[in-house]
Each structure stands twice: as C-alpha cells, then as structure tokens.
Amino acid sequence: MYHKINTMKNSRFAFFAFLILTIGLYSCGMEDSKSNQNSSNDDAMKSTEAPAKGQSAVVDNVSDANVLQVAKSLDDFSTLVVAIEAAGVEDAVVNTGPLTIFAPVNAAFDKLPEGTVADLLKPENKSTLAFILTNHVAPANYPEKQLKKQAKKGRKLYMASGKYLVVENKDDGIYVGGTKVIKSVKVSNGWIHVIDNVLVPE
C-alpha cells in the first residue's frame, strides 16, 4: 500500500514537473518569437527611414530647376557650387523663396587674392565662407525690372548676410554692389543675376 502511494506521488510529481517544463519552454519560445519580431520590425523601420537631409537632397525631375540645380548644370559656376557645398548653405539657396542670387562666375573668384578661395574652403573657415555667400542672396524677388525701380528710388537691397547692397542703373546696365549684372536667369525659386565679381562684405 505504501509503495503504491509513493508511486502515485511520483507520477503526479513527474506530471507536474513535465507540465511546468512545457509551459516554461512555450513561454521562452513566445519571448524569442516576440524578440525576433521586434528586431525584424526595428530593422525594417531602419531600412525605410531615409537619412536626415535637407531640401537640397530632394530629387525632383518634374519642377523647373532651382538656383542650385542651374548652377550645377553650368561650368561657369563650378567654383560657386563648391563654395556653397563647403559652407553648408545648399538648403538656403534651394528653399521655396522667392530668392534673388547674385552669382559670381569662376573668373570672379579668380580675381580674389591668390590663395583666398583655398583658404575659405577650409573647414575652420566655414562660417566666414557662409557669411560671404549669403551676401549674394537677397530674400526677395528682384527681376531686372524691379532692380531698375530700386535704383531709381535710391533703395538698397537687403541681403541674407544682414548687409545692404547699392543698386545703380547706369548707361551700360544694372550694377549691384558696384559690379555689373551680366545676365539674368529665371529659376523656380527666384532669379539668378550673373556677376563677374565676388561681393565680399566689409
């Protein structure tokens, strides 16, 4: 009788031990499954999240070209494009605007004292370069007709640098900051006025 009771107890113990072990293994399996699922979801989220970039990184082959896109398409502005990227002001020149950019051609940068451009392109001079470049950007819409009106009224142009540029309507054309506007180009976010001098602020 005693042996029979012991056998029953052992059987019950074995059954409960097996039950606990089964539940434990099932729970671990569920946790691993959830962990794997969460990991997969995290990986999927990471793979679909684009790196944080500004407006200049947006690819748009439908709209009219903006200031930066036009500058990049023309060899005469290669130095200006390099300077814009080195200064980190790409987004500033592609925003919706309207903007008016007085864009120096490569020859304009060549007029600067030897070594000036190379020095400005150094990382430690990024803020100085950005200041010079924003002195070429007017946060307003200034087609040639409007520039003539500003000159006639004796008004100066407010630039993104915080400085002002004098506008003059001379016999041979419009001058801004003492340099002549060679050509004007309409872009999606404003105007580009091509100039042959760099407008270095005082």
Contacts in CASP RR format, 6 or more apart in sequence:
PFRMAT RR
TARGET T0000
AUTHOR 0000-0000-0000
METHOD contacts of the structure
MODEL  1
MYHKINTMKNSRFAFFAFLILTIGLYSCGMEDSKSNQNSSNDDAMKSTEA
PAKGQSAVVDNVSDANVLQVAKSLDDFSTLVVAIEAAGVEDAVVNTGPLT
IFAPVNAAFDKLPEGTVADLLKPENKSTLAFILTNHVAPANYPEKQLKKQ
AKKGRKLYMASGKYLVVENKDDGIYVGGTKVIKSVKVSNGWIHVIDNVLV
PE
54 90 0 8 1.000
54 91 0 8 1.000
55 91 0 8 1.000
55 94 0 8 1.000
55 95 0 8 1.000
56 68 0 8 1.000
56 90 0 8 1.000
56 91 0 8 1.000
56 93 0 8 1.000
56 94 0 8 1.000
63 188 0 8 1.000
64 187 0 8 1.000
64 188 0 8 1.000
65 73 0 8 1.000
65 187 0 8 1.000
65 188 0 8 1.000
66 93 0 8 1.000
66 94 0 8 1.000
66 187 0 8 1.000
66 188 0 8 1.000
66 189 0 8 1.000
67 93 0 8 1.000
67 94 0 8 1.000
67 99 0 8 1.000
67 101 0 8 1.000
67 103 0 8 1.000
67 187 0 8 1.000
67 189 0 8 1.000
67 190 0 8 1.000
67 192 0 8 1.000
68 81 0 8 1.000
68 84 0 8 1.000
68 90 0 8 1.000
68 93 0 8 1.000
68 94 0 8 1.000
69 94 0 8 1.000
69 187 0 8 1.000
70 185 0 8 1.000
70 187 0 8 1.000
70 192 0 8 1.000
71 77 0 8 1.000
71 80 0 8 1.000
71 81 0 8 1.000
71 84 0 8 1.000
71 103 0 8 1.000
71 192 0 8 1.000
72 81 0 8 1.000
75 106 0 8 1.000
76 105 0 8 1.000
76 106 0 8 1.000
76 194 0 8 1.000
77 103 0 8 1.000
77 105 0 8 1.000
77 106 0 8 1.000
78 106 0 8 1.000
79 104 0 8 1.000
79 106 0 8 1.000
79 109 0 8 1.000
79 117 0 8 1.000
80 103 0 8 1.000
80 104 0 8 1.000
80 105 0 8 1.000
80 106 0 8 1.000
80 109 0 8 1.000
82 121 0 8 1.000
83 109 0 8 1.000
83 117 0 8 1.000
83 120 0 8 1.000
83 121 0 8 1.000
83 129 0 8 1.000
83 133 0 8 1.000
84 90 0 8 1.000
84 93 0 8 1.000
84 133 0 8 1.000
86 120 0 8 1.000
86 121 0 8 1.000
86 126 0 8 1.000
86 129 0 8 1.000
87 126 0 8 1.000
87 129 0 8 1.000
87 130 0 8 1.000
87 133 0 8 1.000
88 126 0 8 1.000
88 130 0 8 1.000
89 130 0 8 1.000
89 133 0 8 1.000
89 134 0 8 1.000
92 134 0 8 1.000
92 137 0 8 1.000
92 160 0 8 1.000
93 99 0 8 1.000
93 101 0 8 1.000
93 137 0 8 1.000
94 189 0 8 1.000
95 189 0 8 1.000
96 189 0 8 1.000
97 139 0 8 1.000
97 189 0 8 1.000
97 190 0 8 1.000
98 139 0 8 1.000
98 140 0 8 1.000
98 141 0 8 1.000
98 189 0 8 1.000
98 190 0 8 1.000
98 191 0 8 1.000
99 137 0 8 1.000
99 138 0 8 1.000
99 139 0 8 1.000
99 140 0 8 1.000
99 141 0 8 1.000
99 189 0 8 1.000
99 190 0 8 1.000
99 191 0 8 1.000
100 137 0 8 1.000
100 138 0 8 1.000
100 140 0 8 1.000
100 141 0 8 1.000
100 142 0 8 1.000
100 157 0 8 1.000
100 190 0 8 1.000
100 191 0 8 1.000
100 192 0 8 1.000
100 193 0 8 1.000
101 136 0 8 1.000
101 137 0 8 1.000
101 138 0 8 1.000
101 190 0 8 1.000
101 191 0 8 1.000
101 192 0 8 1.000
101 193 0 8 1.000
102 136 0 8 1.000
102 137 0 8 1.000
102 138 0 8 1.000
102 165 0 8 1.000
102 176 0 8 1.000
102 179 0 8 1.000
102 181 0 8 1.000
102 193 0 8 1.000
102 195 0 8 1.000
102 199 0 8 1.000
103 136 0 8 1.000
103 192 0 8 1.000
103 193 0 8 1.000
103 194 0 8 1.000
103 195 0 8 1.000
104 136 0 8 1.000
104 195 0 8 1.000
104 196 0 8 1.000
104 197 0 8 1.000
104 198 0 8 1.000
104 199 0 8 1.000
105 182 0 8 1.000
105 194 0 8 1.000
105 195 0 8 1.000
105 196 0 8 1.000
107 196 0 8 1.000
108 195 0 8 1.000
108 196 0 8 1.000
108 197 0 8 1.000
108 198 0 8 1.000
109 117 0 8 1.000
109 198 0 8 1.000
111 196 0 8 1.000
111 197 0 8 1.000
111 198 0 8 1.000
112 198 0 8 1.000
112 200 0 8 1.000
119 125 0 8 1.000
120 128 0 8 1.000
120 129 0 8 1.000
120 132 0 8 1.000
121 129 0 8 1.000
131 161 0 8 1.000
131 201 0 8 1.000
132 161 0 8 1.000
132 198 0 8 1.000
132 199 0 8 1.000
132 200 0 8 1.000
132 201 0 8 1.000
134 159 0 8 1.000
134 160 0 8 1.000
134 161 0 8 1.000
134 162 0 8 1.000
135 159 0 8 1.000
135 160 0 8 1.000
135 161 0 8 1.000
135 162 0 8 1.000
135 163 0 8 1.000
135 165 0 8 1.000
135 199 0 8 1.000
135 200 0 8 1.000
135 201 0 8 1.000
136 159 0 8 1.000
136 199 0 8 1.000
137 159 0 8 1.000
137 160 0 8 1.000
137 161 0 8 1.000
138 157 0 8 1.000
138 158 0 8 1.000
138 159 0 8 1.000
138 160 0 8 1.000
138 165 0 8 1.000
139 158 0 8 1.000
139 160 0 8 1.000
140 157 0 8 1.000
140 158 0 8 1.000
141 190 0 8 1.000
141 191 0 8 1.000
142 150 0 8 1.000
142 157 0 8 1.000
142 191 0 8 1.000
142 193 0 8 1.000
143 184 0 8 1.000
143 186 0 8 1.000
143 191 0 8 1.000
144 174 0 8 1.000
144 181 0 8 1.000
144 184 0 8 1.000
144 193 0 8 1.000
147 167 0 8 1.000
147 169 0 8 1.000
147 174 0 8 1.000
147 176 0 8 1.000
147 181 0 8 1.000
147 193 0 8 1.000
148 169 0 8 1.000
148 174 0 8 1.000
150 156 0 8 1.000
150 157 0 8 1.000
150 167 0 8 1.000
151 167 0 8 1.000
151 168 0 8 1.000
151 169 0 8 1.000
151 174 0 8 1.000
152 169 0 8 1.000
154 167 0 8 1.000
155 167 0 8 1.000
156 164 0 8 1.000
156 165 0 8 1.000
156 166 0 8 1.000
156 167 0 8 1.000
157 164 0 8 1.000
157 165 0 8 1.000
157 167 0 8 1.000
157 176 0 8 1.000
158 164 0 8 1.000
159 165 0 8 1.000
159 201 0 8 1.000
161 201 0 8 1.000
163 201 0 8 1.000
163 202 0 8 1.000
165 176 0 8 1.000
165 177 0 8 1.000
165 199 0 8 1.000
166 176 0 8 1.000
166 177 0 8 1.000
166 178 0 8 1.000
167 174 0 8 1.000
167 175 0 8 1.000
167 176 0 8 1.000
167 177 0 8 1.000
168 174 0 8 1.000
168 175 0 8 1.000
168 176 0 8 1.000
168 178 0 8 1.000
169 175 0 8 1.000
170 180 0 8 1.000
172 180 0 8 1.000
173 180 0 8 1.000
173 181 0 8 1.000
174 180 0 8 1.000
174 181 0 8 1.000
174 193 0 8 1.000
175 181 0 8 1.000
176 193 0 8 1.000
176 195 0 8 1.000
176 199 0 8 1.000
177 199 0 8 1.000
178 197 0 8 1.000
179 195 0 8 1.000
179 196 0 8 1.000
179 197 0 8 1.000
179 199 0 8 1.000
180 195 0 8 1.000
180 196 0 8 1.000
181 193 0 8 1.000
181 194 0 8 1.000
181 195 0 8 1.000
182 194 0 8 1.000
182 195 0 8 1.000
182 196 0 8 1.000
183 193 0 8 1.000
183 194 0 8 1.000
184 191 0 8 1.000
184 192 0 8 1.000
184 193 0 8 1.000
184 194 0 8 1.000
185 191 0 8 1.000
185 192 0 8 1.000
185 194 0 8 1.000
END
